[in-house]
Amino acid sequence: MEQKNHAEESEDKILVHVLGTTSYSSKIPFFPSFILEYGGKYAIVDPTTKLQAALWQLERVSGKKITVAEIDTAILSHIHSDHAAGMIDLSIAKLYVERRKGEDRCRFVGVPEVLKVCEDKVITGTLEYTFNQEMQEVQNDVHNIFRQVPLEPDKPCEVDKIDEENVLIVTARQGQHAVRGGSYGFIFTYRGVSVGYSGDTALGKDGRGLLSFIEDSDMYIHEAGGVCVAGHVPMKTLEELVDTERKDRLKVIHYNDHQISRKRLPLLMPWVSYEVSKKGIRSLPITQEGAKELEKYGFDISGIEIEQPK
């Protein structure tokens, strides 16, 4: 794969390329997942299942082409299948296709408990089950697909240091969610620009949960998992908690289909790319085919530029 000079591509912005936004009961085919682009590099957060199909759909709607080989960092909030199952797709691509070794391996970022459970149960458990004796060499590599980068809660970690000025920093904080290993929200910072993500979380004893942790980010992505689902924040409750001054920086993820047309809070739209900077959040242009696709699911695309055919 051709090596890029990532430092030369660095700007004071983060691009957020959305792969999926909803969960099991949705007509939208991909789970909550997005890719951070910073300085020409890519980190995927909560990899969705059918990863290759989700990347193709991103290109179809937004015109942005990203290959699995270009993703060299995976960040995981927790191990529920609608957030972690895509690690299998990513593992197979890294194991069979790229065969990276040593420090060139894909980073796997999260708190140690989440990394261990995911690698032992989700990745290794699944892949070893599929191997036969003739694949012993590949089986031995299962435990070395990724280069783990453990996070200590509330302590900023330099996850990807391109050079002294261009560093992706990740800070984790635990939320309230019933899952082995815990569930964590994150703040991603690059060249002073930040994106916050709640992961799956309830509000907790203080009544605000991870909202207080991420709401000062230049863009903050918060879940709204439904009214009657334990471990999530209802859309109505989130609406009551969001400050008016911060509302323009919020994007909601993990919503239900019936919430798409209600327009209560700004939704993170699937397969759309967003540019985040200190100037604000800008939805990048989508294709004409992409506009039809989003309208099919009921999204309001009135504020997004649609590319004209050349």
Secondary structure as UniProt FT lines:
FT   HELIX           6..9
FT   STRAND          14..20
FT   TURN            24..25
FT   STRAND          33..38
FT   TURN            39..40
FT   STRAND          41..45
FT   HELIX           51..62
FT   HELIX           68..70
FT   STRAND          71..75
FT   HELIX           81..84
FT   HELIX           86..92
FT   HELIX           93..98
FT   HELIX           102..104
FT   STRAND          106..110
FT   HELIX           112..117
FT   HELIX           118..124
FT   HELIX           125..130
FT   HELIX           133..135
FT   HELIX           136..141
FT   HELIX           142..144
FT   STRAND          146..150
FT   TURN            153..154
FT   STRAND          157..161
FT   STRAND          167..174
FT   TURN            180..181
FT   STRAND          184..190
FT   TURN            191..192
FT   STRAND          193..197
FT   TURN            204..207
FT   TURN            209..210
FT   HELIX           211..214
FT   TURN            215..216
FT   STRAND          219..223
FT   TURN            230..231
FT   HELIX           235..241
FT   HELIX           244..249
FT   STRAND          250..253
FT   HELIX           257..259
FT   TURN            260..262
FT   TURN            270..271
FT   STRAND          273..277
FT   TURN            278..279
FT   STRAND          280..283
FT   HELIX           288..296
FT   TURN            297..298
FT   TURN            302..303
//
